[in-house]
Amino acid sequence: MTLEKLKKQLLWWNKAAVVAPIFVTTFLVLLWYASICPPDQLFLTACGLYFATAVIWWWWTMRGIAYLVALMQKIQEDMLEASKDLKSIRNEIQVDNQSTK
């Protein structure tokens, strides 16, 4: 996973969070209004769909958080390495300045 891929997935989830509940609820209401399915069956279908969406979203969120934690650890390691490099450069400059005096 990359940061760009995570960003695209996030945008997709934002759109789905608005469109999917409206679409599913409207569809179920139309089924109820047309007397195609009894209300208890529609209710169980809605519960199942919303539950499945919540589980999938939770799984995706945990993957995203795991990726971000790994990215933060890598950034921290890189920052520590850069800090060590800067300290060694600073020490070399100080040694050079003392040797030229």
BAVOPA-570647 format. One record per residue: residue number from 1; residue in three letters; x, y, z of N, C-alpha, C in turn. Coordinates in pm, whole numbers, plus 50000, padded with zeros to 5 digits. Example, Ala and Ser with C-alpha at 12.3 -4.5 7.8 and 13.67 -1.06 7.14 Angstrom:
<nodes>
<node><n>1</n><res>ALA</res><n_px>51319</n_px><n_py>49431</n_py><n_pz>50780</n_pz><ca_px>51230</ca_px><ca_py>49550</ca_py><ca_pz>50780</ca_pz><c_px>51320</c_px><c_py>49670</c_py><c_pz>50780</c_pz></node>
<node><n>2</n><res>SER</res><n_px>51285</n_px><n_py>49775</n_py><n_pz>50708</n_pz><ca_px>51367</ca_px><ca_py>49894</ca_py><ca_pz>50714</ca_pz><c_px>51290</c_px><c_py>50003</c_py><c_pz>50787</c_pz></node>
</nodes>
This chain:
<nodes>
<node><n>1</n><res>MET</res><n_px>50085</n_px><n_py>49883</n_py><n_pz>50000</n_pz><ca_px>50000</ca_px><ca_py>50000</ca_py><ca_pz>50000</ca_pz><c_px>50089</c_px><c_py>50123</c_py><c_pz>50000</c_pz></node>
<node><n>2</n><res>THR</res><n_px>50046</n_px><n_py>50224</n_py><n_pz>49928</n_pz><ca_px>50117</ca_px><ca_py>50351</ca_py><ca_pz>49925</ca_pz><c_px>50026</c_px><c_py>50460</c_py><c_pz>49979</c_pz></node>
<node><n>3</n><res>LEU</res><n_px>50086</n_px><n_py>50573</n_py><n_pz>50007</n_pz><ca_px>50008</ca_px><ca_py>50685</ca_py><ca_pz>50058</ca_pz><c_px>49907</c_px><c_py>50732</c_py><c_pz>49955</c_pz></node>
<node><n>4</n><res>GLU</res><n_px>49944</n_px><n_py>50730</n_py><n_pz>49827</n_pz><ca_px>49853</ca_px><ca_py>50770</ca_py><ca_pz>49720</ca_pz><c_px>49735</c_px><c_py>50674</c_py><c_pz>49710</c_pz></node>
<node><n>5</n><res>LYS</res><n_px>49763</n_px><n_py>50544</n_py><n_pz>49722</n_pz><ca_px>49656</ca_px><ca_py>50444</ca_py><ca_pz>49717</ca_pz><c_px>49561</c_px><c_py>50460</c_py><c_pz>49836</c_pz></node>
<node><n>6</n><res>LEU</res><n_px>49619</n_px><n_py>50487</n_py><n_pz>49953</n_pz><ca_px>49537</ca_px><ca_py>50509</ca_py><ca_pz>50073</ca_pz><c_px>49448</c_px><c_py>50632</c_py><c_pz>50055</c_pz></node>
<node><n>7</n><res>LYS</res><n_px>49502</n_px><n_py>50736</n_py><n_pz>49994</n_pz><ca_px>49425</ca_px><ca_py>50858</ca_py><ca_pz>49969</ca_pz><c_px>49308</c_px><c_py>50830</c_py><c_pz>49875</c_pz></node>
<node><n>8</n><res>LYS</res><n_px>49332</n_px><n_py>50754</n_py><n_pz>49768</n_pz><ca_px>49225</ca_px><ca_py>50719</ca_py><ca_pz>49674</ca_pz><c_px>49118</c_px><c_py>50635</c_py><c_pz>49744</c_pz></node>
<node><n>9</n><res>GLN</res><n_px>49160</n_px><n_py>50541</n_py><n_pz>49827</n_pz><ca_px>49063</ca_px><ca_py>50459</ca_py><ca_pz>49899</ca_pz><c_px>48982</c_px><c_py>50544</c_py><c_pz>49997</c_pz></node>
<node><n>10</n><res>LEU</res><n_px>49046</n_px><n_py>50638</n_py><n_pz>50059</n_pz><ca_px>48976</ca_px><ca_py>50727</ca_py><ca_pz>50152</ca_pz><c_px>48870</c_px><c_py>50809</c_py><c_pz>50080</c_pz></node>
<node><n>11</n><res>LEU</res><n_px>48903</n_px><n_py>50860</n_py><n_pz>49962</n_pz><ca_px>48805</ca_px><ca_py>50935</ca_py><ca_pz>49884</ca_pz><c_px>48688</c_px><c_py>50845</c_py><c_pz>49843</c_pz></node>
<node><n>12</n><res>TRP</res><n_px>48719</n_px><n_py>50720</n_py><n_pz>49807</n_pz><ca_px>48614</ca_px><ca_py>50625</ca_py><ca_pz>49771</ca_pz><c_px>48522</c_px><c_py>50599</c_py><c_pz>49889</c_pz></node>
<node><n>13</n><res>TRP</res><n_px>48580</n_px><n_py>50576</n_py><n_pz>50008</n_pz><ca_px>48499</ca_px><ca_py>50552</ca_py><ca_pz>50127</ca_pz><c_px>48413</c_px><c_py>50673</c_py><c_pz>50162</c_pz></node>
<node><n>14</n><res>ASN</res><n_px>48466</n_px><n_py>50793</n_py><n_pz>50143</n_pz><ca_px>48387</ca_px><ca_py>50913</ca_py><ca_pz>50170</ca_pz><c_px>48265</c_px><c_py>50920</c_py><c_pz>50078</c_pz></node>
<node><n>15</n><res>LYS</res><n_px>48284</n_px><n_py>50889</n_py><n_pz>49951</n_pz><ca_px>48172</ca_px><ca_py>50888</ca_py><ca_pz>49857</ca_pz><c_px>48073</c_px><c_py>50777</c_py><c_pz>49892</c_pz></node>
<node><n>16</n><res>ALA</res><n_px>48125</n_px><n_py>50659</n_py><n_pz>49921</n_pz><ca_px>48040</ca_px><ca_py>50544</ca_py><ca_pz>49953</ca_pz><c_px>47960</c_px><c_py>50569</c_py><c_pz>50081</c_pz></node>
<node><n>17</n><res>ALA</res><n_px>48020</n_px><n_py>50642</n_py><n_pz>50176</n_pz><ca_px>47951</ca_px><ca_py>50669</ca_py><ca_pz>50303</ca_pz><c_px>47828</c_px><c_py>50756</c_py><c_pz>50282</c_pz></node>
<node><n>18</n><res>VAL</res><n_px>47826</n_px><n_py>50833</n_py><n_pz>50177</n_pz><ca_px>47710</ca_px><ca_py>50917</ca_py><ca_pz>50149</ca_pz><c_px>47612</c_px><c_py>50845</c_py><c_pz>50056</c_pz></node>
<node><n>19</n><res>VAL</res><n_px>47663</n_px><n_py>50789</n_py><n_pz>49949</n_pz><ca_px>47578</ca_px><ca_py>50733</ca_py><ca_pz>49844</ca_pz><c_px>47515</c_px><c_py>50599</c_py><c_pz>49883</c_pz></node>
<node><n>20</n><res>ALA</res><n_px>47593</n_px><n_py>50508</n_py><n_pz>49938</n_pz><ca_px>47543</ca_px><ca_py>50373</ca_py><ca_pz>49966</ca_pz><c_px>47424</c_px><c_py>50370</c_py><c_pz>50061</c_pz></node>
<node><n>21</n><res>PRO</res><n_px>47430</n_px><n_py>50436</n_py><n_pz>50177</n_pz><ca_px>47312</ca_px><ca_py>50431</ca_py><ca_pz>50265</ca_pz><c_px>47186</c_px><c_py>50490</c_py><c_pz>50202</c_pz></node>
<node><n>22</n><res>ILE</res><n_px>47203</n_px><n_py>50597</n_py><n_pz>50127</n_pz><ca_px>47087</ca_px><ca_py>50658</ca_py><ca_pz>50061</ca_pz><c_px>47029</c_px><c_py>50563</c_py><c_pz>49957</c_pz></node>
<node><n>23</n><res>PHE</res><n_px>47117</n_px><n_py>50505</n_py><n_pz>49876</n_pz><ca_px>47072</ca_px><ca_py>50414</ca_py><ca_pz>49771</ca_pz><c_px>47005</c_px><c_py>50290</c_py><c_pz>49830</c_pz></node>
<node><n>24</n><res>VAL</res><n_px>47068</n_px><n_py>50227</n_py><n_pz>49927</n_pz><ca_px>47014</ca_px><ca_py>50104</ca_py><ca_pz>49987</ca_pz><c_px>46882</c_px><c_py>50133</c_py><c_pz>50058</c_pz></node>
<node><n>25</n><res>THR</res><n_px>46877</n_px><n_py>50239</n_py><n_pz>50136</n_pz><ca_px>46754</ca_px><ca_py>50272</ca_py><ca_pz>50208</ca_pz><c_px>46641</c_px><c_py>50303</c_py><c_pz>50110</c_pz></node>
<node><n>26</n><res>THR</res><n_px>46670</n_px><n_py>50379</n_py><n_pz>50006</n_pz><ca_px>46569</ca_px><ca_py>50409</ca_py><ca_pz>49904</ca_pz><c_px>46520</c_px><c_py>50282</c_py><c_pz>49837</c_pz></node>
<node><n>27</n><res>PHE</res><n_px>46612</n_px><n_py>50193</n_py><n_pz>49802</n_pz><ca_px>46574</ca_px><ca_py>50067</ca_py><ca_pz>49738</ca_pz><c_px>46486</c_px><c_py>49983</c_py><c_pz>49830</c_pz></node>
<node><n>28</n><res>LEU</res><n_px>46523</n_px><n_py>49973</n_py><n_pz>49957</n_pz><ca_px>46444</ca_px><ca_py>49895</ca_py><ca_pz>50051</ca_pz><c_px>46305</c_px><c_py>49957</c_py><c_pz>50075</c_pz></node>
<node><n>29</n><res>VAL</res><n_px>46299</n_px><n_py>50089</n_py><n_pz>50079</n_pz><ca_px>46170</ca_px><ca_py>50156</ca_py><ca_pz>50095</ca_pz><c_px>46081</c_px><c_py>50130</c_py><c_pz>49973</c_pz></node>
<node><n>30</n><res>LEU</res><n_px>46141</n_px><n_py>50132</n_py><n_pz>49854</n_pz><ca_px>46063</ca_px><ca_py>50102</ca_py><ca_pz>49733</ca_pz><c_px>46012</c_px><c_py>49958</c_py><c_pz>49735</c_pz></node>
<node><n>31</n><res>LEU</res><n_px>46095</n_px><n_py>49865</n_py><n_pz>49781</n_pz><ca_px>46050</ca_px><ca_py>49726</ca_py><ca_pz>49793</ca_pz><c_px>45934</c_px><c_py>49715</c_py><c_pz>49892</c_pz></node>
<node><n>32</n><res>TRP</res><n_px>45943</n_px><n_py>49788</n_py><n_pz>50001</n_pz><ca_px>45837</ca_px><ca_py>49785</ca_py><ca_pz>50101</ca_pz><c_px>45709</c_px><c_py>49851</c_py><c_pz>50046</c_pz></node>
<node><n>33</n><res>TYR</res><n_px>45728</n_px><n_py>49965</n_py><n_pz>49982</n_pz><ca_px>45613</ca_px><ca_py>50038</ca_py><ca_pz>49928</ca_pz><c_px>45541</c_px><c_py>49956</c_py><c_pz>49820</c_pz></node>
<node><n>34</n><res>ALA</res><n_px>45615</n_px><n_py>49882</n_py><n_pz>49740</n_pz><ca_px>45556</ca_px><ca_py>49799</ca_py><ca_pz>49634</ca_pz><c_px>45506</c_px><c_py>49666</c_py><c_pz>49689</c_pz></node>
<node><n>35</n><res>SER</res><n_px>45521</n_px><n_py>49644</n_py><n_pz>49818</n_pz><ca_px>45478</ca_px><ca_py>49519</ca_py><ca_pz>49885</ca_pz><c_px>45544</c_px><c_py>49396</c_py><c_pz>49824</c_pz></node>
<node><n>36</n><res>ILE</res><n_px>45669</n_px><n_py>49409</n_py><n_pz>49785</n_pz><ca_px>45744</ca_px><ca_py>49296</ca_py><ca_pz>49729</ca_pz><c_px>45800</c_px><c_py>49209</c_py><c_pz>49840</c_pz></node>
<node><n>37</n><res>CYS</res><n_px>45843</n_px><n_py>49273</n_py><n_pz>49949</n_pz><ca_px>45900</ca_px><ca_py>49200</ca_py><ca_pz>50063</ca_pz><c_px>45832</c_px><c_py>49245</c_py><c_pz>50191</c_pz></node>
<node><n>38</n><res>PRO</res><n_px>45818</n_px><n_py>49154</n_py><n_pz>50286</n_pz><ca_px>45761</ca_px><ca_py>49195</ca_py><ca_pz>50415</ca_pz><c_px>45862</c_px><c_py>49281</c_py><c_pz>50493</c_pz></node>
<node><n>39</n><res>PRO</res><n_px>45813</n_px><n_py>49368</n_py><n_pz>50580</n_pz><ca_px>45901</ca_px><ca_py>49460</ca_py><ca_pz>50653</ca_pz><c_px>46008</c_px><c_py>49391</c_py><c_pz>50737</c_pz></node>
<node><n>40</n><res>ASP</res><n_px>45975</n_px><n_py>49277</n_py><n_pz>50798</n_pz><ca_px>46078</ca_px><ca_py>49210</ca_py><ca_pz>50880</ca_pz><c_px>46193</c_px><c_py>49159</c_py><c_pz>50795</c_pz></node>
<node><n>41</n><res>GLN</res><n_px>46164</n_px><n_py>49113</n_py><n_pz>50675</n_pz><ca_px>46269</ca_px><ca_py>49067</ca_py><ca_pz>50585</ca_pz><c_px>46354</c_px><c_py>49185</c_py><c_pz>50536</c_pz></node>
<node><n>42</n><res>LEU</res><n_px>46290</n_px><n_py>49296</n_py><n_pz>50507</n_pz><ca_px>46362</ca_px><ca_py>49416</ca_py><ca_pz>50466</ca_pz><c_px>46451</c_px><c_py>49468</c_py><c_pz>50579</c_pz></node>
<node><n>43</n><res>PHE</res><n_px>46399</n_px><n_py>49464</n_py><n_pz>50700</n_pz><ca_px>46477</ca_px><ca_py>49509</ca_py><ca_pz>50815</ca_pz><c_px>46601</c_px><c_py>49422</c_py><c_pz>50833</c_pz></node>
<node><n>44</n><res>LEU</res><n_px>46585</n_px><n_py>49290</n_py><n_pz>50824</n_pz><ca_px>46700</ca_px><ca_py>49200</ca_py><ca_pz>50838</ca_pz><c_px>46800</c_px><c_py>49219</c_py><c_pz>50725</c_pz></node>
<node><n>45</n><res>THR</res><n_px>46750</n_px><n_py>49244</n_py><n_pz>50605</n_pz><ca_px>46840</ca_px><ca_py>49270</ca_py><ca_pz>50492</ca_pz><c_px>46920</c_px><c_py>49399</c_py><c_pz>50517</c_pz></node>
<node><n>46</n><res>ALA</res><n_px>46851</n_px><n_py>49503</n_py><n_pz>50562</n_pz><ca_px>46919</ca_px><ca_py>49630</ca_py><ca_pz>50590</ca_pz><c_px>47023</c_px><c_py>49613</c_py><c_pz>50699</c_pz></node>
<node><n>47</n><res>CYS</res><n_px>46986</n_px><n_py>49542</n_py><n_pz>50805</n_pz><ca_px>47082</ca_px><ca_py>49518</ca_py><ca_pz>50914</ca_pz><c_px>47204</c_px><c_py>49442</c_py><c_pz>50863</c_pz></node>
<node><n>48</n><res>GLY</res><n_px>47181</n_px><n_py>49341</n_py><n_pz>50782</n_pz><ca_px>47292</ca_px><ca_py>49262</ca_py><ca_pz>50727</ca_pz><c_px>47384</c_px><c_py>49345</c_py><c_pz>50639</c_pz></node>
<node><n>49</n><res>LEU</res><n_px>47325</n_px><n_py>49429</n_py><n_pz>50553</n_pz><ca_px>47406</ca_px><ca_py>49513</ca_py><ca_pz>50464</ca_pz><c_px>47486</c_px><c_py>49616</c_py><c_pz>50543</c_pz></node>
<node><n>50</n><res>TYR</res><n_px>47422</n_px><n_py>49679</n_py><n_pz>50639</n_pz><ca_px>47493</ca_px><ca_py>49780</ca_py><ca_pz>50719</ca_pz><c_px>47601</c_px><c_py>49714</c_py><c_pz>50806</c_pz></node>
<node><n>51</n><res>PHE</res><n_px>47573</n_px><n_py>49596</n_py><n_pz>50857</n_pz><ca_px>47673</ca_px><ca_py>49524</ca_py><ca_pz>50936</ca_pz><c_px>47793</c_px><c_py>49485</c_py><c_pz>50850</c_pz></node>
<node><n>52</n><res>ALA</res><n_px>47766</n_px><n_py>49433</n_py><n_pz>50730</n_pz><ca_px>47875</ca_px><ca_py>49394</ca_py><ca_pz>50639</ca_pz><c_px>47960</c_px><c_py>49516</c_py><c_pz>50603</c_pz></node>
<node><n>53</n><res>THR</res><n_px>47895</n_px><n_py>49629</n_py><n_pz>50579</n_pz><ca_px>47968</ca_px><ca_py>49752</ca_py><ca_pz>50547</ca_pz><c_px>48056</c_px><c_py>49794</c_py><c_pz>50665</c_pz></node>
<node><n>54</n><res>ALA</res><n_px>48003</n_px><n_py>49784</n_py><n_pz>50785</n_pz><ca_px>48080</ca_px><ca_py>49823</ca_py><ca_pz>50903</ca_pz><c_px>48202</c_px><c_py>49733</c_py><c_pz>50921</c_pz></node>
<node><n>55</n><res>VAL</res><n_px>48186</n_px><n_py>49603</n_py><n_pz>50900</n_pz><ca_px>48298</ca_px><ca_py>49510</ca_py><ca_pz>50914</ca_pz><c_px>48405</c_px><c_py>49538</c_py><c_pz>50809</c_pz></node>
<node><n>56</n><res>ILE</res><n_px>48362</n_px><n_py>49557</n_py><n_pz>50685</n_pz><ca_px>48459</ca_px><ca_py>49586</ca_py><ca_pz>50578</ca_pz><c_px>48529</c_px><c_py>49717</c_py><c_pz>50606</c_pz></node>
<node><n>57</n><res>TRP</res><n_px>48456</n_px><n_py>49820</n_py><n_pz>50648</n_pz><ca_px>48517</ca_px><ca_py>49949</ca_py><ca_pz>50678</ca_pz><c_px>48618</c_px><c_py>49937</c_py><c_pz>50793</c_pz></node>
<node><n>58</n><res>TRP</res><n_px>48581</n_px><n_py>49862</n_py><n_pz>50896</n_pz><ca_px>48670</ca_px><ca_py>49843</ca_py><ca_pz>51010</ca_pz><c_px>48799</c_px><c_py>49774</c_py><c_pz>50966</c_pz></node>
<node><n>59</n><res>TRP</res><n_px>48786</n_px><n_py>49671</n_py><n_pz>50884</n_pz><ca_px>48904</ca_px><ca_py>49600</ca_py><ca_pz>50833</ca_pz><c_px>48992</c_px><c_py>49695</c_py><c_pz>50753</c_pz></node>
<node><n>60</n><res>TRP</res><n_px>48932</n_px><n_py>49776</n_py><n_pz>50664</n_pz><ca_px>49008</ca_px><ca_py>49871</ca_py><ca_pz>50585</ca_pz><c_px>49077</c_px><c_py>49975</c_py><c_pz>50675</c_pz></node>
<node><n>61</n><res>THR</res><n_px>49006</n_px><n_py>50022</n_py><n_pz>50776</n_pz><ca_px>49063</ca_px><ca_py>50121</ca_py><ca_pz>50868</ca_pz><c_px>49184</c_px><c_py>50066</c_py><c_pz>50940</c_pz></node>
<node><n>62</n><res>MET</res><n_px>49177</n_px><n_py>49942</n_py><n_pz>50987</n_pz><ca_px>49289</ca_px><ca_py>49880</ca_py><ca_pz>51057</ca_pz><c_px>49410</c_px><c_py>49865</c_py><c_pz>50964</c_pz></node>
<node><n>63</n><res>ARG</res><n_px>49385</n_px><n_py>49829</n_py><n_pz>50838</n_pz><ca_px>49495</ca_px><ca_py>49820</ca_py><ca_pz>50741</ca_pz><c_px>49558</c_px><c_py>49958</c_py><c_pz>50720</c_pz></node>
<node><n>64</n><res>GLY</res><n_px>49474</n_px><n_py>50060</n_py><n_pz>50708</n_pz><ca_px>49524</ca_px><ca_py>50196</ca_py><ca_pz>50689</ca_pz><c_px>49605</c_px><c_py>50244</c_py><c_pz>50808</c_pz></node>
<node><n>65</n><res>ILE</res><n_px>49557</n_px><n_py>50216</n_py><n_pz>50928</n_pz><ca_px>49630</ca_px><ca_py>50256</ca_py><ca_pz>51048</ca_pz><c_px>49763</c_px><c_py>50182</c_py><c_pz>51057</c_pz></node>
<node><n>66</n><res>ALA</res><n_px>49763</n_px><n_py>50053</n_py><n_pz>51024</n_pz><ca_px>49888</ca_px><ca_py>49975</ca_py><ca_pz>51026</ca_pz><c_px>49988</c_px><c_py>50035</c_py><c_pz>50927</c_pz></node>
<node><n>67</n><res>TYR</res><n_px>49941</n_px><n_py>50075</n_py><n_pz>50809</n_pz><ca_px>50030</ca_px><ca_py>50137</ca_py><ca_pz>50710</ca_pz><c_px>50085</c_px><c_py>50269</c_py><c_pz>50762</c_pz></node>
<node><n>68</n><res>LEU</res><n_px>49999</n_px><n_py>50351</n_py><n_pz>50821</n_pz><ca_px>50044</ca_px><ca_py>50481</ca_py><ca_pz>50872</ca_pz><c_px>50143</c_px><c_py>50466</c_py><c_pz>50987</c_pz></node>
<node><n>69</n><res>VAL</res><n_px>50122</n_px><n_py>50367</n_py><n_pz>51074</n_pz><ca_px>50216</ca_px><ca_py>50343</ca_py><ca_pz>51184</ca_pz><c_px>50352</c_px><c_py>50300</c_py><c_pz>51128</c_pz></node>
<node><n>70</n><res>ALA</res><n_px>50351</n_px><n_py>50211</n_py><n_pz>51030</n_pz><ca_px>50477</ca_px><ca_py>50168</ca_py><ca_pz>50967</ca_pz><c_px>50547</c_px><c_py>50287</c_py><c_pz>50902</c_pz></node>
<node><n>71</n><res>LEU</res><n_px>50470</n_px><n_py>50373</n_py><n_pz>50836</n_pz><ca_px>50526</ca_px><ca_py>50492</ca_py><ca_pz>50773</ca_pz><c_px>50586</c_px><c_py>50586</c_py><c_pz>50877</c_pz></node>
<node><n>72</n><res>MET</res><n_px>50518</n_px><n_py>50605</n_py><n_pz>50988</n_pz><ca_px>50570</ca_px><ca_py>50691</ca_py><ca_pz>51095</ca_pz><c_px>50698</c_px><c_py>50632</c_py><c_pz>51156</c_pz></node>
<node><n>73</n><res>GLN</res><n_px>50704</n_px><n_py>50501</n_py><n_pz>51172</n_pz><ca_px>50825</ca_px><ca_py>50438</ca_py><ca_pz>51224</ca_pz><c_px>50942</c_px><c_py>50459</c_py><c_pz>51128</c_pz></node>
<node><n>74</n><res>LYS</res><n_px>50916</n_px><n_py>50445</n_py><n_pz>50997</n_pz><ca_px>51020</ca_px><ca_py>50466</ca_py><ca_pz>50897</ca_pz><c_px>51067</c_px><c_py>50611</c_py><c_pz>50900</c_pz></node>
<node><n>75</n><res>ILE</res><n_px>50974</n_px><n_py>50703</n_py><n_pz>50912</n_pz><ca_px>51011</ca_px><ca_py>50845</ca_py><ca_pz>50919</ca_pz><c_px>51094</c_px><c_py>50873</c_py><c_pz>51043</c_pz></node>
<node><n>76</n><res>GLN</res><n_px>51057</n_px><n_py>50813</n_py><n_pz>51155</n_pz><ca_px>51133</ca_px><ca_py>50833</ca_py><ca_pz>51279</ca_pz><c_px>51276</c_px><c_py>50778</c_py><c_pz>51263</c_pz></node>
<node><n>77</n><res>GLU</res><n_px>51289</n_px><n_py>50660</n_py><n_pz>51204</n_pz><ca_px>51422</ca_px><ca_py>50604</ca_py><ca_pz>51182</ca_pz><c_px>51504</c_px><c_py>50694</c_py><c_pz>51091</c_pz></node>
<node><n>78</n><res>ASP</res><n_px>51442</n_px><n_py>50744</n_py><n_pz>50984</n_pz><ca_px>51513</ca_px><ca_py>50833</ca_py><ca_pz>50892</ca_pz><c_px>51553</c_px><c_py>50963</c_py><c_pz>50959</c_pz></node>
<node><n>79</n><res>MET</res><n_px>51466</n_px><n_py>51015</n_py><n_pz>51045</n_pz><ca_px>51499</ca_px><ca_py>51139</ca_py><ca_pz>51117</ca_pz><c_px>51616</c_px><c_py>51117</c_py><c_pz>51214</c_pz></node>
<node><n>80</n><res>LEU</res><n_px>51617</n_px><n_py>51002</n_py><n_pz>51283</n_pz><ca_px>51728</ca_px><ca_py>50972</ca_py><ca_pz>51374</ca_pz><c_px>51859</c_px><c_py>50960</c_py><c_pz>51297</c_pz></node>
<node><n>81</n><res>GLU</res><n_px>51852</n_px><n_py>50895</n_py><n_pz>51180</n_pz><ca_px>51973</ca_px><ca_py>50881</ca_py><ca_pz>51097</ca_pz><c_px>52020</c_px><c_py>51018</c_py><c_pz>51049</c_pz></node>
<node><n>82</n><res>ALA</res><n_px>51926</n_px><n_py>51102</n_py><n_pz>51006</n_pz><ca_px>51963</ca_px><ca_py>51237</ca_py><ca_pz>50960</ca_pz><c_px>52021</c_px><c_py>51318</c_py><c_pz>51076</c_pz></node>
<node><n>83</n><res>SER</res><n_px>51966</n_px><n_py>51302</n_py><n_pz>51196</n_pz><ca_px>52018</ca_px><ca_py>51372</ca_py><ca_pz>51313</ca_pz><c_px>52161</c_px><c_py>51329</c_py><c_pz>51343</c_pz></node>
<node><n>84</n><res>LYS</res><n_px>52187</n_px><n_py>51199</n_py><n_pz>51335</n_pz><ca_px>52323</ca_px><ca_py>51149</ca_py><ca_pz>51357</ca_pz><c_px>52418</c_px><c_py>51203</c_py><c_pz>51251</c_pz></node>
<node><n>85</n><res>ASP</res><n_px>52373</n_px><n_py>51206</n_py><n_pz>51127</n_pz><ca_px>52458</ca_px><ca_py>51260</ca_py><ca_pz>51019</ca_pz><c_px>52489</c_px><c_py>51407</c_py><c_pz>51043</c_pz></node>
<node><n>86</n><res>LEU</res><n_px>52389</n_px><n_py>51484</n_py><n_pz>51084</n_pz><ca_px>52413</ca_px><ca_py>51626</ca_py><ca_pz>51113</ca_pz><c_px>52510</c_px><c_py>51646</c_py><c_pz>51228</c_pz></node>
<node><n>87</n><res>LYS</res><n_px>52499</n_px><n_py>51562</n_py><n_pz>51331</n_pz><ca_px>52593</ca_px><ca_py>51571</ca_py><ca_pz>51443</ca_pz><c_px>52734</c_px><c_py>51540</c_py><c_pz>51397</c_pz></node>
<node><n>88</n><res>SER</res><n_px>52749</n_px><n_py>51439</n_py><n_pz>51314</n_pz><ca_px>52884</ca_px><ca_py>51405</ca_py><ca_pz>51267</ca_pz><c_px>52940</c_px><c_py>51515</c_py><c_pz>51178</c_pz></node>
<node><n>89</n><res>ILE</res><n_px>52854</n_px><n_py>51577</n_py><n_pz>51095</n_pz><ca_px>52899</ca_px><ca_py>51688</ca_py><ca_pz>51011</ca_pz><c_px>52939</c_px><c_py>51806</c_py><c_pz>51099</c_pz></node>
<node><n>90</n><res>ARG</res><n_px>52859</n_px><n_py>51834</n_py><n_pz>51201</n_pz><ca_px>52890</ca_px><ca_py>51943</ca_py><ca_pz>51294</ca_pz><c_px>53025</c_px><c_py>51918</c_py><c_pz>51362</c_pz></node>
<node><n>91</n><res>ASN</res><n_px>53049</n_px><n_py>51794</n_py><n_pz>51406</n_pz><ca_px>53176</ca_px><ca_py>51761</ca_py><ca_pz>51469</ca_pz><c_px>53292</c_px><c_py>51775</c_py><c_pz>51372</c_pz></node>
<node><n>92</n><res>GLU</res><n_px>53273</n_px><n_py>51735</n_py><n_pz>51246</n_pz><ca_px>53379</ca_px><ca_py>51749</ca_py><ca_pz>51147</ca_pz><c_px>53411</c_px><c_py>51895</c_py><c_pz>51120</c_pz></node>
<node><n>93</n><res>ILE</res><n_px>53306</n_px><n_py>51979</n_py><n_pz>51116</n_pz><ca_px>53328</ca_px><ca_py>52122</ca_py><ca_pz>51094</ca_pz><c_px>53403</c_px><c_py>52183</c_py><c_pz>51212</c_pz></node>
<node><n>94</n><res>GLN</res><n_px>53368</n_px><n_py>52143</n_py><n_pz>51334</n_pz><ca_px>53437</ca_px><ca_py>52194</ca_py><ca_pz>51452</ca_pz><c_px>53584</c_px><c_py>52150</c_py><c_pz>51451</c_pz></node>
<node><n>95</n><res>VAL</res><n_px>53609</n_px><n_py>52027</n_py><n_pz>51413</n_pz><ca_px>53747</ca_px><ca_py>51977</ca_py><ca_pz>51408</ca_pz><c_px>53825</c_px><c_py>52053</c_py><c_pz>51301</c_pz></node>
<node><n>96</n><res>ASP</res><n_px>53765</n_px><n_py>52077</n_py><n_pz>51185</n_pz><ca_px>53831</ca_px><ca_py>52152</ca_py><ca_pz>51080</ca_pz><c_px>53861</c_px><c_py>52296</c_py><c_pz>51123</c_pz></node>
<node><n>97</n><res>ASN</res><n_px>53765</n_px><n_py>52358</n_py><n_pz>51193</n_pz><ca_px>53784</ca_px><ca_py>52495</ca_py><ca_pz>51241</ca_pz><c_px>53896</c_px><c_py>52501</c_py><c_pz>51344</c_pz></node>
<node><n>98</n><res>GLN</res><n_px>53905</n_px><n_py>52401</n_py><n_pz>51431</n_pz><ca_px>54011</ca_px><ca_py>52400</ca_py><ca_pz>51533</ca_pz><c_px>54146</c_px><c_py>52373</c_py><c_pz>51469</c_pz></node>
<node><n>99</n><res>SER</res><n_px>54151</n_px><n_py>52292</n_py><n_pz>51366</n_pz><ca_px>54280</ca_px><ca_py>52261</ca_py><ca_pz>51304</ca_pz><c_px>54333</c_px><c_py>52374</c_py><c_pz>51219</c_pz></node>
<node><n>100</n><res>THR</res><n_px>54246</n_px><n_py>52461</n_py><n_pz>51171</n_pz><ca_px>54290</ca_px><ca_py>52576</ca_py><ca_pz>51091</ca_pz><c_px>54334</c_px><c_py>52693</c_py><c_pz>51177</c_pz></node>
<node><n>101</n><res>LYS</res><n_px>54304</n_px><n_py>52692</n_py><n_pz>51303</n_pz><ca_px>54341</ca_px><ca_py>52804</ca_py><ca_pz>51391</ca_pz><c_px>54483</c_px><c_py>52801</c_py><c_pz>51428</c_pz></node>
</nodes>
